[in-house]
Amino acid sequence: MSGLYENILRNSCADLGIALSQDQCSRLIEYMNKILDINTKINLTRIVDPMEFIEKHLIDSLLALEYMPDEKTKVIDVGTGGGFPGVPVAIMRPLSHVVLLDATAKKLKVVDTIVEEIGLKNVLCVHARAEVASTLPAYREKYKYALSRAVAPMPILAELCLPFVEPGGEFIALKGKNYEPELEQAREIIAKLGGEITNVEKIVTEPSLTTRVFIEVVKKEKTKSLYPRSFSEIKKNYKKL
């Protein structure tokens, strides 16, 4: 079935203007197959249908590439979970260094093993909480791009991600269709973190007609040492919508 899924993925990507080489396509489907296989033992994703997986994990992740034109750069995926969007980005950007950050060691260990099995050499898995890791010199403001998908509401997500981004870099949030109220609430903290929202784009993917929203936040200046605050403090200051 892998050949069929590769054709579906390649054709779907071509319709969206994303060109895949045979090696890239094979690795993406191999990653999917391994995730779905291990998912029977360890819950990495609620999506277990391969067709839905292709649309909502693989293509969804690949769409982020439009906002990351650099072939050789440093990327961090905050709250990577099952490796999305970080692993597909790493497959498509072999000259880039991609860090997969997550606070759940069990999931991250599985992702790390699969990444090694499919031969990705440009990925580093880091087990840490985002609000702790971004205070460390090895990670603070060291990345051109920070990515995060469906991890937390935008005000919280911004404070977790922007401290990783170097001035001039970007935080790219992948959100669902009901993003507007939380985005408005996030504007103040984004400004305090040294960022500015520069672009919001909606893309509808097939066949489910799911709306994916990409929010680009440019890092205009360094983040003050006050941020990020402790997670309890971040949550306390977030007003639920």
N, C-alpha and C positions, 0 to 999 in steps of 0.2 A: 504493500500500500504506500510505501514511502515515495515511490515514483509518482503516484497519483497526487499525493499531497504536495510534492515539489512543484508539479505543474500548476496546481491550483494557486500555490503561494506566488510563483513567478508571474502568472497571468494577472493575479489580483494586484500585485505590486506594479506591474507594467501599466495597468489602468490608472494608477495613482502617480505615475512618473518616477517610480523607484526601480532602478535597474539592479538585478541580482546576477552575479556570476553563478556558474554551476556549483562551485565550491561553497559559496555563501549560502545558496539555497539548500544544499545538502546538509550543511552544518546546522542551519536553523531548524530543519525538520528533524535532524538527529537529536538536537536539544529537546525539541518538543516530545519526541518519542521516549526519551529517557526520563523527562519530568513526569509524563503520564504513567510510565511504568512504576516509578518509585512512589508516585502519588497514592497508590493503593495501600502503601504502608505508612507514609508520612504525608500529612496534608500540606501540600505546597500550593494548590490551586483548587478553587471550586469548579473550574471549567475543565471538564473531562472529555468533552466531545472534540475530536481533532479539528473539525471544520470551525467550530466556535473558537478553539484555541488559536488557530491561524489568524482569524480576524481580530480577536480581542486581546491577544497577547503579542503575537509576532508582528502583524501589520501595525497595530497600535503603537508598538515600540519603534518600529522602523519609521513611522511618520515623524518622530522627533528629529530625525536626521536633517530634515529641511531647515531646522533652526540651528544646526551645528555644521557650518560649511567646512570647518577645518579638518583636514585629513589626519593631521598629527597634532594632538592636543592632550590635555588632561581632563578627565571626566570623573565625576563621582555620582553614583546612583544611591540616593539616600532612602533607606527603607526598602531595599531591593526585593525582599520577599523571595519569590521563586526565580529571581534573576531578571526582572523586567522593570524598566526597559534596558538595563545595563548590558545583559549578555547579547541581545541582538545588535545593540550599538557597537559592542566590541567586535562582533563578527564582521560588521560592515566597515569598521574603522580599525584595521589591523595595526596601523602605525600609532594609534592613540593608546594611552594608558588609562584603563578604566578600573575604578575602585567600586566594589559592591559593598555597601555598608548596611549592616542590619544588627538589631539588638537581640535577635533570636538565633542562638548558636546552632540549634538543631537543624533548622532550615538552611542556614548559611553553609554548614558543613556539607550538606547534600549538594547544594549548588556548586561549591568548590570542587567536589569530586567529579561532577558531571562536566564542568568547565575543563578540567584536566583531561577527562576521557575524550572530549571532542577536539582536544589539541589547541585550545586557546592559550596563547603565551602572554597576552597583554592585559590580563585580568588579575586583580588582587582582591581577595575577600577579606573584609575587616569586620570583626565582631566588636561592636561598640554602640553605645547610645549616641545619637547625633549631637545632642547638646553637650556631651562630654568630649567627643572626638574633635569637634570644631574649635575647642579651646586649646588644643595641642598644637605646637609649632609645626609638626609634621603634616598637619591637615588644614590648618587655618589659612584661608585665602590663598590656597595652592592650586585651585582648579579653574580652568577657563569656563567649564560648564558644570552646573549641579542639576541633576534631574531627579524628579520624584513623581510617583504616580499613586494616587488614591491612598495616601498614607494618613493625612490629617486635613482638617479645614485650612484654608489658605492663610489665615493669620498665624496659625501655629507653624504651618509648613514653611512659611517665609523665614521665621526666626530660626528654624532648624537648619535651613539650607543656605541662606545668604552668607553666613559667616565662613562657609567653605570657599566662596567664590572670590577670585582675585578682582581688583578694580579693573573695569573694562570687560569683565566676563559676564556670563548670564546664568540666571536661575530659570529653568524651564519646568513649569508645572503642568502635568497632564491631569486634567479634571473632567468631570462629567457635565451634563447639560445644565444642572442647577447651580452653576458656579457664581452667578452674579452677586447675590447677597454677601457671600463670604469674601468675595474679591473686594467689594466696597469697604468691608470691615477691615481688610488687610492693608489698605492704602497707607494708613498712618504708620503702622509698624514697618512697612517696607521702606518708607522714607527715612525713618529713624535708623534703619539698618544700612542705609547708604544706597538703596535701590530705587529704581523707577520702572513702573509698568510701561512697556513700550509697544506691546502688541498682544492682541487677543484674537485667536483664530479658531473657528469652528469647522470641523471636518466630520462628515457623515460617512461611516464605513458600511460596506455591504457584506453579506446579505441581510444583516439584522437591522440596518439603518440606525445604528448606534451613533449618538453624537459625542464626539471627543473634542475637548477644548484644550488648546495649547496656549498657555500664558507665559509670555516672555518678560522677564524682569532683568534689566541691565544694572550691573553694579557700578554706580557712578563714583563712589568714594569708599574708603575703608570703613569697615564696621567698627563701631566703638567697642572697647574692651568690656563694657557692661553686658554685651550680648554675645551668645545667647544666655538668657537667665536659666535657672533650674526649670525642669519640665513642670513641676508643680506650680511655679510662678507663672510660666507661660500659659498654662491651662487656666489658672485663676483669673488672668486678665483677658481671657477669651470669652466673649459673650455669645452663648449659644443662640443660634437663629431658629 
